[in-house]
């Protein structure tokens, strides 16, 4: 026996690992005791599925040697020495419902494709890579190939926004009309599902059985030693708003166990991509680990947030959608809506926060809310910061609004004349005025904060400095508002981690679920600081916790600006701290050829004293600025040089220019001034300005 790999044994559920065997070796397939006992209980026939020469054949199998934890099944007939192949145990008792549903049908709308309940096609496909190790997403047909078109998406060939007269002619996402709300963009290759089951079986001994959602649960299995993954559950709320959810049932799930399972909730992007690639595998592992630790099950909810493209979980229907997903988890799958753990990163972190807040007091309770890298920038989004320290904002604007040139300063919405930032805000939130969100339904509003307090949830916010989507000051400000209302909060800060996690969100979710099942309470308090354990580029994700002697000083600033454009920066430190931010003009030839620092002269970009904290409970003081460059700042390379003096101290400290946020990219923190403004939404710009979703600047931690 040697290397193993997967194949699809028709609709059968693989009940063992895939074993490669030579004909000269008797085939014996190890099976977990729990699976074997279940098959014996039901007198299930056994088959060995064999992939040989590109064809799958089936042979009868019998039970073999008994072991303490595993049993073996072997071929009923001896295999010829010439018959090599890959073998896996299956049984007619356990079958999958494949292909996975997407609710997209390429034949509707005169061949343009569109929503059809039960459809299994896709604009793109999820498939395994050539090595059979990773899921890859193919969706090239989604985008407009006409270089002269102002629109991002291929609405000529695909009916992306629904079939009624009001929607089918839309060219771009609109508020409450998003791409992928009631369908997944991706068909799922059967091998993706089988490979996911194989991965989970190797870890926990239980395979995954795949089901497509239906009006009844007759196909679900009770008391079976399998995970069950139900795809494509269509949720409809008021005003005909749609969304999709998948549900994961634990091994030995029972339909008779009413409200018997805590719910694990996440709201991210595309329904099938969530389930089979970005989040679903981790949710299966959380549920498996929790079962192994406590002997008790958890039901998982993978929600699409009301849309894949154009939505960042900030639309008006978001709360009703969350409530509908949780309610179905309780009513159809035995979940307990009073025992919810919400977890997610990026948009998923924002969705978790909204679920935990529950300001409409819907009939559920999130006990623990785990938010990793939530984009909290919308209340203060400006063009200057979008062009500077938040270099991925214009990519977000292009993707979410569907307009290609929205980043240009003179761009206006073709119908209403709105600016690029206003159009983005309108698409996401329904308003062009971000300040009004503070007074209405935004995260800083009384509406939301009072709901968060009343919910009784415990909150964890994990954010990295130098996040290419947002600024740290929004996290500091929000944390202070939360604490001022007595809401339990643990705030984790990862210095120079950008839009990445400095702790494991899924491990934390596992601990929360175990605590719920063991009727224990976890404490969510304090501010915890993390930094990179190693400066090496390949080891930057290794973290260590530390206790700073003072608030670490750091600068969030742009890596590129155009001649004539301002430099938008934010500096963080202790109140009363004096600071000086200089730009050292580098010898261009020395830098480009050898990345050697040779200063021609130094100019001061900004200097001053950090003010008192914006809020008494804020972690630190900060100062933002938009510094206009003079005519002397021509195109070239400039070194960020930051020095500071703490209040009451005599000595000035220097933050080394080598303390760069982006690992392994440049040895020094350098601002490059360009002759012309590049397209900040382009892939080339993103690859250079936001490596690993980390922006530019400096950090002494």
C-alpha positions as CSV (number, residue, x, y, z in Angstrom):
1,X,0.0,0.0,0.0
2,X,1.3,3.4,-0.9
3,X,0.0,6.9,-1.8
4,X,-3.7,7.4,-1.7
5,X,-6.0,9.6,-3.8
6,X,-9.7,10.1,-4.3
7,X,-12.2,9.3,-7.0
8,X,-16.0,9.5,-7.2
9,X,-17.7,6.1,-6.6
10,X,-20.9,7.3,-8.2
11,X,-23.4,8.3,-5.5
12,X,-21.9,6.0,-2.9
13,X,-20.4,7.6,0.3
14,X,-16.8,6.6,0.7
15,X,-16.7,4.9,4.1
16,X,-13.0,4.4,4.4
17,X,-9.7,5.9,3.2
18,X,-8.8,5.4,-0.4
19,X,-6.2,2.7,-0.6
20,X,-3.9,2.0,-3.6
21,X,-3.1,-1.7,-3.8
22,X,-1.2,-4.0,-6.0
23,X,-2.8,-7.2,-7.3
24,X,-0.3,-9.3,-5.4
25,X,-1.4,-7.9,-2.1
26,X,-4.8,-8.9,-0.5
27,X,-7.0,-5.9,-0.3
28,X,-8.1,-5.1,3.3
29,X,-9.7,-1.7,4.0
30,X,-9.7,-0.4,7.6
31,X,-13.0,1.1,8.7
32,X,-13.8,2.9,11.9
33,X,-15.6,0.9,14.5
34,X,-18.5,3.4,14.6
35,X,-19.1,3.1,10.9
36,X,-18.7,-0.7,11.0
37,X,-21.2,-1.1,13.8
38,X,-23.7,1.1,11.9
39,X,-23.4,-1.0,8.8
40,X,-23.8,-4.2,10.7
41,X,-26.8,-2.9,12.6
42,X,-28.6,-2.4,9.3
43,X,-27.3,-5.6,7.7
44,X,-25.8,-3.4,5.0
45,X,-24.1,-5.0,2.0
46,X,-20.5,-4.1,1.5
47,X,-18.8,-3.2,-1.8
48,X,-15.2,-2.4,-2.7
49,X,-15.2,0.4,-5.3
50,X,-12.1,0.1,-7.4
51,X,-10.7,2.7,-9.8
52,X,-8.6,1.0,-12.5
53,X,-7.7,2.3,-15.9
54,X,-10.0,5.2,-15.6
55,X,-13.0,3.0,-14.9
56,X,-14.8,2.3,-11.6
57,X,-15.9,-1.2,-10.8
58,X,-17.5,-2.8,-7.8
59,X,-16.8,-6.0,-6.0
60,X,-18.6,-7.6,-3.1
61,X,-16.8,-7.4,0.2
62,X,-16.9,-9.2,3.6
63,X,-16.0,-8.3,7.1
64,X,-12.5,-9.3,8.1
65,X,-10.3,-9.1,11.2
66,X,-11.7,-7.4,14.3
67,X,-9.5,-4.8,16.0
68,X,-10.1,-2.6,19.1
69,X,-11.0,0.6,17.3
70,X,-11.2,-0.4,13.6
71,X,-12.4,-3.3,11.6
72,X,-11.4,-4.4,8.1
73,X,-13.4,-5.2,5.0
74,X,-11.9,-7.4,2.4
75,X,-12.8,-8.4,-1.2
76,X,-15.1,-11.4,-1.3
77,X,-13.1,-12.8,-4.2
78,X,-9.3,-12.8,-4.6
79,X,-8.0,-10.1,-6.9
80,X,-5.8,-11.1,-9.8
81,X,-2.1,-10.1,-9.6
82,X,-2.6,-7.9,-12.7
83,X,-5.5,-6.0,-11.2
84,X,-4.0,-3.0,-9.4
85,X,-6.1,-0.1,-8.5
86,X,-7.4,2.4,-5.9
87,X,-10.0,0.9,-3.5
88,X,-12.5,2.4,-1.1
89,X,-15.3,0.8,0.9
90,X,-18.9,1.8,0.1
91,X,-22.4,0.5,0.8
92,X,-25.8,1.0,-0.8
93,X,-27.0,2.0,2.7
94,X,-25.2,5.4,2.5
95,X,-25.4,7.5,-0.6
96,X,-24.8,11.1,-1.5
97,X,-27.2,13.5,-3.3
98,X,-24.9,14.7,-6.1
99,X,-24.3,17.0,-7.9
100,X,-24.5,19.7,-5.3
101,X,-27.3,22.2,-5.9
102,X,-26.5,25.8,-7.0
103,X,-30.0,27.0,-8.0
104,X,-28.4,28.2,-11.3
105,X,-29.5,26.8,-14.6
106,X,-27.5,27.6,-17.8
107,X,-30.5,26.9,-20.0
108,X,-33.0,29.4,-18.7
109,X,-33.5,33.0,-20.1
110,X,-32.9,31.8,-23.6
111,X,-29.5,30.3,-22.7
112,X,-28.2,33.3,-20.7
113,X,-28.6,31.3,-17.6
114,X,-30.2,32.3,-14.3
115,X,-31.9,31.3,-11.1
116,X,-33.8,28.0,-11.1
117,X,-34.6,26.2,-7.8
118,X,-32.7,22.9,-7.9
119,X,-30.3,23.9,-10.7
120,X,-26.8,22.5,-10.5
121,X,-25.0,24.5,-13.1
122,X,-22.8,27.5,-12.5
123,X,-21.2,30.6,-14.1
124,X,-18.0,29.1,-12.7
125,X,-16.9,25.8,-11.2
126,X,-15.3,24.6,-8.0
127,X,-12.8,21.8,-8.8
128,X,-9.7,20.2,-7.3
129,X,-6.3,21.4,-8.5
130,X,-4.1,19.0,-10.5
131,X,-2.4,17.8,-7.3
132,X,-5.8,17.0,-5.8
133,X,-5.0,19.0,-2.7
134,X,-6.8,22.4,-3.0
135,X,-10.1,23.6,-4.3
136,X,-9.8,26.2,-7.1
137,X,-12.5,28.6,-8.2
138,X,-13.0,29.2,-11.9
139,X,-15.4,32.0,-12.9
140,X,-13.9,33.8,-15.9
141,X,-17.2,34.0,-17.6
142,X,-18.6,36.3,-14.9
143,X,-16.6,39.4,-16.1
144,X,-17.2,41.7,-19.0
145,X,-14.6,41.0,-21.7
146,X,-15.4,44.3,-23.6
147,X,-12.5,46.7,-22.8
148,X,-14.6,49.7,-23.8
149,X,-17.6,48.8,-21.5
150,X,-17.9,50.8,-18.3
151,X,-19.3,47.7,-16.5
152,X,-17.5,45.0,-14.7
153,X,-19.9,42.1,-15.1
154,X,-21.1,40.1,-18.1
155,X,-24.8,40.8,-17.9
156,X,-25.2,40.4,-21.6
157,X,-24.6,36.6,-21.3
158,X,-25.9,36.0,-17.8
159,X,-29.1,37.0,-16.0
160,X,-27.3,37.9,-12.7
161,X,-30.1,39.9,-11.0
162,X,-33.2,37.8,-11.4
163,X,-35.8,37.3,-14.1
164,X,-38.5,40.0,-13.4
165,X,-38.7,43.1,-15.6
166,X,-37.3,45.4,-12.9
167,X,-34.1,43.3,-12.4
168,X,-33.2,41.5,-15.5
169,X,-31.9,44.6,-17.3
170,X,-29.7,45.7,-14.4
171,X,-26.0,46.1,-15.3
172,X,-24.6,46.6,-11.8
173,X,-25.4,45.6,-8.2
174,X,-27.9,47.9,-6.4
175,X,-28.8,48.3,-2.8
176,X,-30.7,45.0,-1.9
177,X,-30.1,43.6,-5.4
178,X,-26.8,41.6,-5.3
179,X,-25.1,39.0,-7.4
180,X,-25.5,35.5,-5.9
181,X,-28.3,36.2,-3.5
182,X,-30.5,33.2,-4.3
183,X,-28.0,31.2,-6.3
184,X,-24.4,30.2,-6.1
185,X,-22.0,31.3,-8.9
186,X,-20.3,27.9,-8.7
187,X,-21.2,24.4,-9.8
188,X,-19.4,21.9,-7.5
189,X,-17.4,19.2,-9.2
190,X,-18.3,15.9,-7.4
191,X,-14.7,15.3,-6.7
192,X,-14.6,18.4,-4.5
193,X,-17.3,16.9,-2.3
194,X,-15.7,13.5,-2.1
195,X,-12.3,15.0,-1.3
196,X,-13.8,17.1,1.5
197,X,-15.4,14.0,3.0
198,X,-12.0,12.1,2.7
199,X,-10.2,14.9,4.5
200,X,-12.7,14.9,7.4
201,X,-12.8,11.1,7.6
202,X,-9.0,10.9,7.9
203,X,-9.2,13.4,10.9
204,X,-12.3,12.2,12.8
205,X,-13.2,8.7,11.4
206,X,-16.6,9.9,10.1
207,X,-17.4,10.6,6.5
208,X,-19.5,13.4,5.2
209,X,-22.9,12.7,3.5
210,X,-24.0,15.3,1.1
211,X,-27.6,16.3,0.8
212,X,-29.4,19.1,-1.2
213,X,-32.1,21.0,0.7
214,X,-35.7,20.0,0.1
215,X,-39.1,20.8,1.5
216,X,-38.9,17.8,3.9
217,X,-36.1,16.1,5.8
218,X,-36.9,12.6,4.8
219,X,-33.5,12.0,3.4
220,X,-31.7,13.0,6.6
221,X,-30.1,10.2,8.7
222,X,-30.7,9.9,12.5
223,X,-28.1,8.4,14.8
224,X,-25.6,7.7,12.0
225,X,-21.8,8.0,12.4
226,X,-21.6,10.6,9.6
227,X,-21.5,14.3,9.2
228,X,-24.4,15.6,7.1
229,X,-24.0,18.6,4.9
230,X,-27.2,20.1,3.5
231,X,-26.6,22.6,0.6
232,X,-28.8,25.2,-1.0
233,X,-31.4,26.0,1.7
234,X,-33.3,29.0,0.2
235,X,-34.4,31.6,2.7
236,X,-37.1,34.2,1.7
237,X,-38.0,37.2,3.9
238,X,-40.1,40.3,3.5
239,X,-39.9,42.3,0.2
240,X,-38.9,39.1,-1.6
241,X,-35.4,39.3,-0.3
242,X,-33.5,36.0,-0.8
243,X,-30.5,34.4,0.6
244,X,-28.9,30.9,0.9
245,X,-27.6,28.8,3.7
246,X,-25.9,25.4,4.1
247,X,-26.2,23.4,7.3
248,X,-23.8,20.9,8.8
249,X,-25.2,18.2,11.2
250,X,-22.8,16.4,13.6
251,X,-22.2,12.6,13.7
252,X,-25.1,10.8,15.6
253,X,-27.4,13.8,15.0
254,X,-31.0,12.9,15.9
255,X,-34.2,14.4,14.6
256,X,-35.7,13.7,18.0
257,X,-33.3,16.0,19.7
258,X,-35.4,19.2,19.6
259,X,-33.3,22.3,20.4
260,X,-30.6,20.0,21.4
261,X,-27.6,21.5,19.6
262,X,-25.8,24.8,19.9
263,X,-25.6,26.7,16.6
264,X,-22.3,27.7,15.0
265,X,-23.0,30.7,12.6
266,X,-21.0,32.3,9.8
267,X,-22.0,34.7,7.1
268,X,-19.5,35.1,4.3
269,X,-19.8,35.2,0.4
270,X,-20.8,32.7,-2.2
271,X,-22.9,29.8,-0.9
272,X,-21.0,26.9,-2.5
273,X,-17.6,28.5,-2.2
274,X,-18.3,29.1,1.5
275,X,-19.3,25.6,2.0
276,X,-16.7,23.7,0.1
277,X,-13.7,26.0,0.2
278,X,-13.4,29.0,2.5
279,X,-15.3,28.2,5.6
280,X,-17.1,24.8,5.4
281,X,-14.0,22.6,6.0
282,X,-13.1,24.6,9.1
283,X,-16.7,24.3,10.4
284,X,-16.6,20.6,10.0
285,X,-13.3,20.5,12.0
286,X,-14.8,22.7,14.7
287,X,-17.8,20.4,15.0
288,X,-15.6,17.3,15.0
289,X,-13.3,18.7,17.7
290,X,-16.2,19.7,19.8
291,X,-17.7,16.2,19.6
292,X,-14.4,14.6,20.4
293,X,-14.0,16.8,23.5
294,X,-17.5,16.7,24.9
295,X,-19.3,13.8,23.2
296,X,-22.0,16.3,22.1
297,X,-22.9,17.7,18.7
298,X,-23.2,21.2,17.2
299,X,-25.1,22.3,14.1
300,X,-23.3,24.6,11.7
301,X,-24.8,27.4,9.6
302,X,-23.0,28.7,6.6
303,X,-25.0,31.8,5.3
304,X,-24.2,33.8,2.2
305,X,-25.0,37.2,3.7
306,X,-27.7,38.0,1.3
307,X,-25.4,38.1,-1.7
308,X,-22.0,37.3,-3.0
309,X,-21.1,40.5,-4.9
310,X,-22.2,44.0,-4.0
311,X,-23.1,43.1,-0.4
312,X,-20.9,43.5,2.6
313,X,-23.7,42.5,5.1
314,X,-24.7,46.1,5.6
315,X,-28.0,46.1,3.7
316,X,-31.4,46.7,5.4
317,X,-32.5,43.1,5.2
318,X,-29.5,41.7,6.9
319,X,-31.1,41.2,10.3
320,X,-34.1,39.4,8.9
321,X,-31.8,37.2,6.8
322,X,-29.7,36.3,9.9
323,X,-32.8,35.5,11.8
324,X,-34.2,33.3,9.0
325,X,-31.0,31.3,8.8
326,X,-30.9,30.7,12.5
327,X,-34.6,29.9,12.7
328,X,-34.3,27.3,10.1
329,X,-31.3,25.8,11.9
330,X,-33.6,25.4,15.0
331,X,-36.8,24.3,13.3
332,X,-35.4,21.9,10.7
333,X,-32.2,20.7,12.3
334,X,-32.7,20.7,16.1
335,X,-30.5,23.7,16.8
336,X,-30.9,25.8,19.9
337,X,-31.4,29.5,18.9
338,X,-30.6,30.5,22.4
339,X,-27.1,29.0,22.2
340,X,-25.4,30.6,19.2
341,X,-21.7,31.2,18.5
342,X,-21.1,33.6,15.6
343,X,-17.7,33.7,14.1
344,X,-16.1,35.1,11.0
345,X,-13.3,37.1,9.4
346,X,-13.4,40.2,7.2
347,X,-17.0,40.4,5.9
348,X,-17.7,37.3,7.9
349,X,-16.5,39.2,11.0
350,X,-18.8,42.0,10.3
351,X,-21.7,39.6,9.8
352,X,-20.9,37.9,13.1
353,X,-21.0,41.3,14.8
354,X,-24.4,42.2,13.3
355,X,-25.7,38.8,14.3
356,X,-24.4,39.3,17.9
357,X,-26.0,42.8,18.0
358,X,-29.5,41.6,17.0
359,X,-31.0,45.1,17.5
360,X,-34.4,44.0,16.2
361,X,-34.6,41.5,19.2
362,X,-35.3,38.6,16.9
363,X,-35.8,35.2,18.6
364,X,-32.2,34.1,19.0
365,X,-29.3,34.8,21.2
366,X,-25.6,34.9,20.3
367,X,-23.7,34.0,23.4
368,X,-20.2,34.6,21.9
369,X,-19.4,36.9,19.0
370,X,-16.0,36.4,17.4
371,X,-15.1,39.1,14.8
372,X,-11.8,38.9,13.0
373,X,-10.6,41.8,10.8
374,X,-14.1,43.4,10.5
375,X,-14.0,46.3,8.0
376,X,-15.2,49.1,10.3
377,X,-14.2,52.0,8.0
378,X,-17.5,53.0,6.5
379,X,-18.4,55.7,9.0
380,X,-15.3,57.6,8.0
381,X,-14.5,56.6,4.4
382,X,-12.8,59.3,2.4
383,X,-11.1,59.4,-1.0
384,X,-7.8,60.4,0.5
385,X,-7.6,57.3,2.7
386,X,-8.9,55.1,-0.1
387,X,-6.0,56.3,-2.2
388,X,-3.5,56.0,0.6
389,X,-3.4,53.8,3.6
390,X,-6.4,51.7,2.5
391,X,-5.3,50.7,-1.0
392,X,-7.9,47.9,-1.4
393,X,-10.9,50.2,-1.0
394,X,-11.1,51.0,-4.7
395,X,-10.9,47.4,-5.6
396,X,-13.9,46.9,-3.2
397,X,-15.7,49.8,-4.9
398,X,-15.2,48.4,-8.4
399,X,-16.3,44.9,-7.4
400,X,-19.3,46.0,-5.3
401,X,-20.7,48.7,-7.6
402,X,-19.9,47.1,-10.9
403,X,-18.3,50.2,-12.4
404,X,-14.8,50.0,-13.9
405,X,-13.6,53.5,-13.6
406,X,-15.2,54.4,-10.3
407,X,-11.8,55.2,-8.8
408,X,-11.2,58.2,-11.0
409,X,-11.6,61.6,-9.3
410,X,-13.9,63.0,-12.0
411,X,-16.1,59.8,-12.2
412,X,-19.8,60.4,-11.6
413,X,-22.7,57.9,-11.5
414,X,-24.3,57.9,-14.9
415,X,-27.8,58.3,-13.5
416,X,-27.6,60.5,-10.4
417,X,-24.1,62.1,-10.5
418,X,-22.9,60.6,-7.3
419,X,-19.1,60.3,-6.6
420,X,-17.4,57.0,-6.4
421,X,-17.4,56.9,-2.6
422,X,-21.1,57.9,-2.5
423,X,-22.0,55.2,-5.0
424,X,-20.2,52.6,-3.0
425,X,-21.9,53.7,0.2
426,X,-25.3,53.7,-1.5
427,X,-24.8,50.2,-2.9
428,X,-23.8,48.8,0.5
429,X,-25.9,50.7,2.9
430,X,-28.7,52.5,1.0
431,X,-27.3,56.0,1.9
432,X,-24.6,58.2,0.3
433,X,-23.9,59.9,3.6
434,X,-21.7,57.8,5.9
435,X,-22.2,60.3,8.8
436,X,-25.9,59.7,8.8
437,X,-25.2,56.0,9.7
438,X,-24.1,57.1,13.1
439,X,-27.6,58.6,13.7
440,X,-29.6,55.7,12.1
441,X,-28.5,52.1,11.9
442,X,-24.7,52.1,11.6
443,X,-22.4,50.2,14.0
444,X,-21.8,53.4,16.1
445,X,-25.5,54.2,16.3
446,X,-27.6,54.0,19.5
447,X,-29.8,51.6,17.6
448,X,-27.0,49.0,17.2
449,X,-25.1,49.6,20.4
450,X,-28.1,49.3,22.6
451,X,-29.1,46.1,20.8
452,X,-25.6,44.7,21.3
453,X,-25.8,45.5,25.0
454,X,-29.3,44.0,25.4
455,X,-28.3,40.8,23.5
456,X,-26.0,39.9,26.4
457,X,-23.3,38.6,24.0
458,X,-19.6,38.5,24.8
459,X,-17.5,40.1,22.0
460,X,-14.1,39.4,20.6
461,X,-12.6,41.8,18.1
462,X,-9.3,40.8,16.5
463,X,-7.7,43.4,14.2
464,X,-4.4,43.8,12.5
465,X,-2.7,47.2,12.2
466,X,-1.9,48.2,8.6
467,X,-5.1,46.6,7.2
468,X,-5.3,47.4,3.5
469,X,-9.1,47.6,3.8
470,X,-9.5,49.9,6.9
471,X,-7.7,51.9,9.6
472,X,-6.9,50.8,13.1
473,X,-8.5,53.9,14.6
474,X,-12.0,52.7,13.6
475,X,-11.4,49.5,15.7
476,X,-10.0,51.5,18.6
477,X,-13.0,53.9,18.5
478,X,-15.6,51.1,18.2
479,X,-13.9,49.1,21.1
480,X,-14.2,52.2,23.3
481,X,-17.9,52.7,22.5
482,X,-18.6,49.1,23.3
483,X,-16.8,49.2,26.6
484,X,-18.5,52.4,27.6
485,X,-21.8,50.5,27.5
486,X,-20.6,47.7,29.7
487,X,-20.5,45.1,26.9
488,X,-17.9,42.4,27.6
489,X,-15.1,42.8,25.1
490,X,-11.7,41.2,24.4
491,X,-9.7,43.3,21.9
492,X,-6.8,41.5,20.2
493,X,-4.3,43.6,18.2
494,X,-1.8,42.1,15.8
495,X,0.9,44.6,14.9
496,X,1.7,44.6,11.2
497,X,-0.7,41.7,10.5
498,X,-2.9,43.7,8.2
499,X,-6.1,42.0,7.1
500,X,-4.9,38.7,8.6
501,X,-5.5,36.9,11.9
502,X,-3.0,36.9,14.7
503,X,-4.9,34.3,16.6
504,X,-7.0,31.3,15.3
505,X,-10.7,32.3,15.1
506,X,-11.8,28.8,14.6
507,X,-9.9,27.5,17.6
508,X,-11.6,30.2,19.7
509,X,-15.0,29.2,18.3
510,X,-14.3,25.6,19.4
511,X,-13.5,26.8,23.0
512,X,-16.7,28.8,23.1
513,X,-18.8,25.8,22.0
514,X,-17.2,23.5,24.5
515,X,-17.9,26.1,27.2
516,X,-21.6,26.2,26.2
517,X,-21.9,22.4,26.2
518,X,-20.2,22.1,29.6
519,X,-22.2,25.0,31.0
520,X,-19.2,27.2,31.7
521,X,-18.6,30.9,31.1
522,X,-15.6,32.3,29.2
523,X,-14.3,35.7,30.2
524,X,-13.9,38.2,27.3
525,X,-12.1,41.1,28.8
526,X,-9.0,43.2,28.3
527,X,-6.7,44.3,25.4
528,X,-4.2,41.7,24.2
529,X,-1.1,42.6,22.0
530,X,0.5,40.3,19.5
531,X,3.5,40.7,17.3
532,X,5.4,38.7,14.8
533,X,7.7,36.1,16.3
534,X,10.1,36.2,13.4
535,X,11.0,38.9,10.9
536,X,11.5,36.3,8.1
537,X,9.1,36.6,5.2
538,X,8.1,33.0,5.3
539,X,7.5,33.0,9.0
540,X,5.6,36.3,9.4
541,X,2.3,34.5,10.5
542,X,4.0,33.1,13.6
543,X,2.8,35.2,16.5
544,X,3.7,35.9,20.1
545,X,1.8,37.7,22.8
546,X,3.6,40.5,24.6
547,X,2.9,43.2,27.2
548,X,4.2,46.6,26.0
549,X,5.7,49.1,28.4
550,X,3.8,51.8,26.5
551,X,1.4,51.9,23.6
552,X,3.5,50.8,20.6
553,X,3.9,53.6,18.1
554,X,2.8,52.9,14.6
555,X,2.1,54.7,11.4
556,X,-0.5,53.8,8.7
557,X,0.4,55.5,5.4
558,X,0.4,55.0,1.7
559,X,3.0,53.1,-0.3
560,X,2.2,55.0,-3.6
561,X,0.8,58.4,-4.4
562,X,0.7,60.4,-7.6
563,X,2.4,63.7,-8.1
564,X,0.1,66.4,-6.8
565,X,-1.9,64.1,-4.6
566,X,-1.9,64.4,-0.8
567,X,-0.4,61.9,1.6
568,X,-3.2,60.6,4.0
569,X,-1.6,59.2,7.2
570,X,-2.6,58.2,10.7
571,X,-0.2,58.0,13.6
572,X,-0.9,56.1,16.9
573,X,0.8,56.4,20.3
574,X,0.4,57.8,23.8
575,X,-1.5,61.0,24.5
576,X,0.9,64.0,24.7
577,X,3.5,62.3,22.6
578,X,5.5,64.6,20.4
579,X,6.2,63.3,16.9
580,X,7.9,64.2,13.7
581,X,7.2,62.5,10.4
582,X,9.8,63.1,7.7
583,X,10.3,62.0,4.2
584,X,13.9,61.4,3.2
585,X,14.5,62.0,-0.5
586,X,16.3,58.9,-1.7
587,X,18.9,58.7,-4.5
588,X,16.7,57.0,-7.0
589,X,19.5,55.0,-8.8
590,X,20.9,53.7,-5.5
591,X,17.5,52.6,-4.3
592,X,16.3,51.0,-7.6
593,X,19.6,49.1,-8.2
594,X,20.6,48.0,-4.7
595,X,17.8,49.2,-2.4
596,X,20.5,51.3,-0.8
597,X,19.4,54.2,1.4
598,X,21.2,57.4,0.2
599,X,19.4,60.5,1.3
600,X,19.7,63.6,-0.7
601,X,17.8,65.7,1.8
602,X,14.9,65.4,4.3
603,X,11.6,67.2,4.4
604,X,9.0,67.2,7.2
605,X,5.7,65.8,6.3
606,X,4.0,66.4,9.7
607,X,4.9,67.2,13.3
608,X,3.0,67.9,16.5
609,X,1.7,66.4,19.7
610,X,-0.8,63.6,19.9
611,X,-4.0,64.9,21.4
612,X,-6.0,63.4,24.3
613,X,-7.8,60.2,23.6
614,X,-11.0,60.7,21.5
615,X,-12.8,58.7,24.1
616,X,-11.6,58.0,27.7
617,X,-11.8,54.2,27.1
618,X,-9.8,54.3,23.9
619,X,-6.6,52.3,24.0
620,X,-4.4,55.0,22.6
621,X,-4.3,58.4,21.1
622,X,-4.1,58.9,17.3
623,X,-3.8,61.7,14.9
624,X,-4.7,61.6,11.2
625,X,-3.6,64.0,8.6
626,X,-3.8,64.8,4.9
627,X,-0.4,66.4,4.0
628,X,-0.2,68.1,0.7
629,X,3.1,67.6,-1.1
630,X,4.9,70.7,-2.4
631,X,6.2,71.2,-5.9
632,X,9.6,70.0,-4.8
633,X,8.2,66.4,-4.3
634,X,8.7,65.1,-7.8
635,X,8.3,61.5,-8.8
636,X,10.8,59.2,-7.0
637,X,11.4,57.3,-3.8
638,X,11.0,58.8,-0.3
639,X,11.9,57.1,3.0
640,X,9.4,57.4,5.9
641,X,11.3,58.6,9.0
642,X,9.4,58.7,12.3
643,X,10.7,59.9,15.6
644,X,8.8,60.6,18.8
645,X,9.2,61.7,22.4
646,X,6.8,60.4,25.1
647,X,5.3,63.0,27.5
648,X,7.7,63.8,30.4
649,X,10.7,62.2,28.7
650,X,13.8,64.0,27.4
651,X,15.0,61.6,24.8
652,X,13.6,61.2,21.3
653,X,13.1,57.7,20.0
654,X,13.3,56.6,16.4
655,X,11.1,54.0,14.8
656,X,13.5,52.2,12.4
657,X,12.6,52.5,8.7
658,X,13.2,48.7,8.6
659,X,10.0,48.1,10.7
660,X,7.9,47.6,7.6
661,X,4.5,46.0,7.7
662,X,4.7,44.0,4.5
663,X,7.0,40.9,5.0
664,X,9.8,40.2,2.6
665,X,8.8,43.0,0.1
666,X,11.1,45.9,0.8
667,X,13.8,46.3,3.5
668,X,12.8,49.9,4.3
669,X,9.5,51.8,4.5
670,X,9.4,53.8,1.3
671,X,6.8,56.1,-0.3
672,X,6.9,56.1,-4.0
673,X,5.6,59.2,-5.8
674,X,4.4,58.4,-9.3
675,X,4.1,60.6,-12.4
676,X,0.5,59.5,-12.9
677,X,-2.2,57.9,-10.7
678,X,-2.2,54.2,-11.4
679,X,-5.5,52.3,-11.5
680,X,-5.8,51.3,-7.8
681,X,-8.5,48.7,-8.6
682,X,-6.1,46.8,-10.9
683,X,-4.6,43.5,-10.0
684,X,-1.1,44.8,-10.7
685,X,-1.5,47.7,-8.3
686,X,-3.0,45.4,-5.6
687,X,-0.2,42.9,-5.9
688,X,2.4,45.6,-5.1
689,X,0.5,48.0,-2.8
690,X,-1.2,45.5,-0.6
691,X,0.9,42.4,-0.3
692,X,-1.0,39.8,1.7
693,X,-3.7,42.5,2.3
694,X,-1.2,44.5,4.3
695,X,-0.8,48.2,3.7
696,X,2.3,50.4,4.3
697,X,3.8,52.5,7.1
698,X,5.9,51.7,10.2
699,X,5.5,50.0,13.5
700,X,7.9,49.7,16.4
701,X,6.1,46.5,17.5
